[in-house]
């Protein structure tokens, strides 16, 4: 990484509980490609002032994580179709003070559904109702899935998301099972109050064909561990993070790294 200097381009991320995943991924590629750029993660105490700082300081790019994916909508100037279609933002690009919002989470989920050849005939339990859950629900809907139930403790948010995509809603997993179970909540996230909790009952894991957790930290969440131990097809948040971070990298820099460079960056993230 080059020594800090006045000409260095800065990109940041905003999250309630920042991780080093994005920091390591982006900074590795900056160094690999010889770019005079740097990436830093932040936990903002005032979201409005943080976004004003992006604009006022000329920060090139800003990743947005839970719980800010919807709150930042009112603070940007333009919404790309990827974000406006689902009213959720995970990426902001600053072009000379004009902030445009994107959503690369949707792209990542859609690619992983395709890569793992998940049939749209499968039933799905999707736990969560926030911004990331919107991106996930939209990706499943657009891939042709119809037998989807949104599991959300907050009835208003859960019903709203379910109704938006023509899905069912329920407050808790209960005894429900499905071919695909997807966790899009902070349950199992390192550093959180439910870091050691399983986001779905063991019976749901046992009945599923595919176990999918969007939580990226740790890479092996309790749900992913349980799915792997049960011999299921597992899709981890680390995979989601790599794809969406690559899309962000291209938006920020205009450069598409090679597959080998991306694989090396992903390995570097896993080493932490």
KAJO-V822200 format. One record per pair of residues at least 12 apart in sequence whose C-alpha atoms are under 7 Angstrom apart, sorted by sequence separation. I is the first residue (numbers start at 1). GAP is how many residues later the second one is. D is the distance in Angstrom with one decimal. If there is no record, write none. Layout:
i->I gap->GAP d->D
i->I gap->GAP d->D
//
This chain:
i->27 gap->12 d->6.0
i->89 gap->12 d->6.0
i->90 gap->12 d->6.3
i->91 gap->12 d->5.9
i->150 gap->12 d->5.9
i->187 gap->12 d->5.7
i->224 gap->12 d->6.7
i->26 gap->13 d->6.5
i->89 gap->13 d->5.7
i->90 gap->13 d->5.0
i->211 gap->13 d->6.8
i->89 gap->14 d->5.0
i->90 gap->14 d->6.6
i->88 gap->15 d->6.7
i->90 gap->15 d->6.9
i->23 gap->16 d->5.6
i->73 gap->16 d->7.0
i->155 gap->16 d->6.6
i->183 gap->16 d->6.5
i->211 gap->16 d->5.8
i->23 gap->17 d->5.9
i->70 gap->17 d->6.6
i->150 gap->17 d->6.9
i->219 gap->17 d->6.7
i->23 gap->18 d->6.5
i->70 gap->18 d->5.1
i->83 gap->18 d->6.4
i->149 gap->18 d->5.7
i->150 gap->18 d->6.0
i->151 gap->18 d->5.9
i->152 gap->18 d->6.5
i->153 gap->18 d->4.7
i->219 gap->18 d->6.6
i->69 gap->19 d->5.3
i->70 gap->19 d->6.3
i->83 gap->19 d->4.8
i->148 gap->19 d->5.4
i->149 gap->19 d->4.5
i->150 gap->19 d->4.7
i->151 gap->19 d->5.0
i->152 gap->19 d->4.9
i->153 gap->19 d->6.4
i->219 gap->19 d->5.5
i->69 gap->20 d->4.7
i->80 gap->20 d->6.7
i->82 gap->20 d->5.6
i->83 gap->20 d->4.8
i->148 gap->20 d->6.4
i->149 gap->20 d->5.3
i->150 gap->20 d->6.3
i->151 gap->20 d->5.5
i->152 gap->20 d->6.5
i->216 gap->20 d->6.9
i->69 gap->21 d->5.8
i->77 gap->21 d->6.2
i->78 gap->21 d->6.3
i->79 gap->21 d->5.7
i->80 gap->21 d->5.8
i->82 gap->21 d->5.3
i->146 gap->21 d->7.0
i->151 gap->21 d->5.7
i->211 gap->21 d->6.6
i->216 gap->21 d->4.0
i->77 gap->22 d->5.2
i->78 gap->22 d->4.5
i->79 gap->22 d->4.9
i->80 gap->22 d->5.3
i->128 gap->22 d->6.9
i->151 gap->22 d->6.3
i->205 gap->22 d->6.2
i->210 gap->22 d->5.8
i->211 gap->22 d->6.2
i->212 gap->22 d->5.7
i->213 gap->22 d->6.4
i->214 gap->22 d->6.0
i->215 gap->22 d->4.6
i->216 gap->22 d->4.6
i->18 gap->23 d->6.2
i->76 gap->23 d->5.2
i->77 gap->23 d->6.0
i->78 gap->23 d->6.2
i->79 gap->23 d->6.6
i->120 gap->23 d->6.7
i->124 gap->23 d->6.2
i->125 gap->23 d->5.9
i->126 gap->23 d->6.1
i->127 gap->23 d->5.9
i->128 gap->23 d->6.0
i->129 gap->23 d->6.0
i->209 gap->23 d->5.7
i->210 gap->23 d->4.8
i->211 gap->23 d->4.8
i->212 gap->23 d->4.6
i->213 gap->23 d->5.2
i->214 gap->23 d->3.8
i->18 gap->24 d->6.4
i->51 gap->24 d->6.9
i->76 gap->24 d->6.3
i->120 gap->24 d->5.3
i->121 gap->24 d->6.6
i->123 gap->24 d->4.8
i->124 gap->24 d->4.6
i->125 gap->24 d->5.1
i->126 gap->24 d->4.9
i->127 gap->24 d->4.4
i->128 gap->24 d->5.3
i->141 gap->24 d->6.8
i->198 gap->24 d->5.6
i->199 gap->24 d->6.4
i->206 gap->24 d->6.6
i->209 gap->24 d->6.4
i->210 gap->24 d->5.8
i->211 gap->24 d->6.3
i->212 gap->24 d->6.0
i->213 gap->24 d->5.5
i->242 gap->24 d->6.7
i->18 gap->25 d->6.3
i->64 gap->25 d->6.8
i->65 gap->25 d->6.1
i->76 gap->25 d->6.7
i->120 gap->25 d->4.5
i->122 gap->25 d->7.0
i->123 gap->25 d->5.9
i->124 gap->25 d->6.3
i->125 gap->25 d->6.2
i->126 gap->25 d->5.9
i->127 gap->25 d->6.0
i->197 gap->25 d->6.6
i->198 gap->25 d->5.5
i->216 gap->25 d->6.5
i->17 gap->26 d->6.5
i->64 gap->26 d->4.3
i->125 gap->26 d->6.8
i->178 gap->26 d->7.0
i->189 gap->26 d->6.1
i->196 gap->26 d->6.4
i->214 gap->26 d->6.5
i->9 gap->27 d->6.5
i->10 gap->27 d->5.9
i->11 gap->27 d->6.3
i->12 gap->27 d->5.3
i->13 gap->27 d->6.6
i->14 gap->27 d->6.3
i->15 gap->27 d->6.5
i->16 gap->27 d->5.2
i->48 gap->27 d->7.0
i->63 gap->27 d->5.6
i->64 gap->27 d->5.7
i->109 gap->27 d->6.1
i->134 gap->27 d->6.9
i->173 gap->27 d->6.6
i->177 gap->27 d->4.8
i->181 gap->27 d->6.6
i->190 gap->27 d->5.7
i->8 gap->28 d->5.2
i->9 gap->28 d->4.5
i->10 gap->28 d->5.2
i->11 gap->28 d->4.7
i->12 gap->28 d->4.8
i->13 gap->28 d->4.7
i->14 gap->28 d->5.1
i->15 gap->28 d->5.2
i->63 gap->28 d->4.5
i->129 gap->28 d->5.9
i->176 gap->28 d->6.8
i->179 gap->28 d->6.9
i->180 gap->28 d->5.5
i->189 gap->28 d->5.8
i->190 gap->28 d->5.9
i->8 gap->29 d->5.2
i->9 gap->29 d->6.3
i->10 gap->29 d->5.9
i->11 gap->29 d->6.6
i->12 gap->29 d->5.4
i->13 gap->29 d->5.9
i->14 gap->29 d->5.7
i->62 gap->29 d->5.8
i->63 gap->29 d->6.4
i->106 gap->29 d->4.8
i->110 gap->29 d->5.1
i->129 gap->29 d->5.4
i->178 gap->29 d->6.8
i->179 gap->29 d->4.5
i->180 gap->29 d->6.0
i->181 gap->29 d->6.5
i->182 gap->29 d->6.4
i->183 gap->29 d->6.4
i->184 gap->29 d->6.6
i->186 gap->29 d->6.9
i->189 gap->29 d->6.6
i->1 gap->30 d->5.3
i->14 gap->30 d->6.4
i->62 gap->30 d->5.0
i->105 gap->30 d->6.2
i->106 gap->30 d->6.2
i->109 gap->30 d->6.2
i->177 gap->30 d->6.2
i->178 gap->30 d->5.7
i->179 gap->30 d->5.1
i->180 gap->30 d->4.7
i->181 gap->30 d->5.3
i->182 gap->30 d->4.6
i->183 gap->30 d->4.7
i->184 gap->30 d->5.7
i->61 gap->31 d->5.7
i->62 gap->31 d->6.6
i->177 gap->31 d->7.0
i->179 gap->31 d->6.4
i->180 gap->31 d->6.1
i->181 gap->31 d->6.1
i->182 gap->31 d->5.6
i->183 gap->31 d->6.2
i->61 gap->32 d->4.7
i->129 gap->32 d->6.3
i->60 gap->33 d->6.0
i->61 gap->33 d->6.0
i->106 gap->33 d->5.9
i->188 gap->33 d->5.6
i->2 gap->34 d->6.5
i->60 gap->34 d->5.0
i->188 gap->34 d->6.0
i->59 gap->35 d->6.7
i->55 gap->39 d->6.8
i->58 gap->39 d->6.7
i->55 gap->42 d->5.1
i->88 gap->43 d->5.2
i->11 gap->48 d->5.8
i->86 gap->48 d->6.2
i->10 gap->49 d->5.3
i->11 gap->49 d->5.5
i->12 gap->49 d->6.3
i->13 gap->49 d->5.2
i->14 gap->49 d->6.1
i->15 gap->49 d->6.4
i->86 gap->49 d->6.4
i->10 gap->50 d->6.0
i->11 gap->50 d->4.6
i->12 gap->50 d->4.8
i->13 gap->50 d->4.3
i->14 gap->50 d->5.1
i->15 gap->50 d->4.9
i->16 gap->50 d->6.5
i->9 gap->51 d->6.7
i->11 gap->51 d->5.8
i->12 gap->51 d->6.3
i->13 gap->51 d->5.8
i->14 gap->51 d->6.1
i->15 gap->51 d->5.9
i->16 gap->51 d->6.6
i->133 gap->51 d->5.6
i->132 gap->52 d->6.6
i->125 gap->53 d->6.0
i->124 gap->54 d->5.4
i->123 gap->55 d->5.2
i->124 gap->55 d->6.0
i->125 gap->55 d->6.3
i->126 gap->55 d->6.1
i->127 gap->55 d->6.1
i->128 gap->55 d->6.8
i->123 gap->56 d->5.2
i->124 gap->56 d->4.7
i->125 gap->56 d->4.8
i->126 gap->56 d->4.8
i->127 gap->56 d->5.0
i->128 gap->56 d->4.9
i->122 gap->57 d->5.6
i->123 gap->57 d->6.2
i->124 gap->57 d->5.7
i->125 gap->57 d->6.1
i->126 gap->57 d->6.2
i->127 gap->57 d->5.6
i->128 gap->57 d->5.1
i->122 gap->58 d->6.8
i->127 gap->58 d->6.6
i->70 gap->61 d->6.0
i->69 gap->62 d->5.4
i->109 gap->131 d->6.6
i->108 gap->132 d->5.4
i->108 gap->135 d->5.3
i->108 gap->136 d->5.4
i->107 gap->137 d->6.9
i->105 gap->139 d->5.5
i->104 gap->140 d->5.0
i->104 gap->143 d->6.2
i->104 gap->144 d->6.9
i->91 gap->157 d->6.8
i->93 gap->159 d->6.5
i->61 gap->191 d->5.8
i->60 gap->192 d->6.6
i->22 gap->223 d->6.7
i->26 gap->223 d->6.9
i->29 gap->236 d->6.5
i->28 gap->237 d->5.9
i->25 gap->240 d->5.3
i->25 gap->241 d->6.6
i->25 gap->244 d->6.0
i->24 gap->245 d->5.7
i->21 gap->248 d->5.7
//
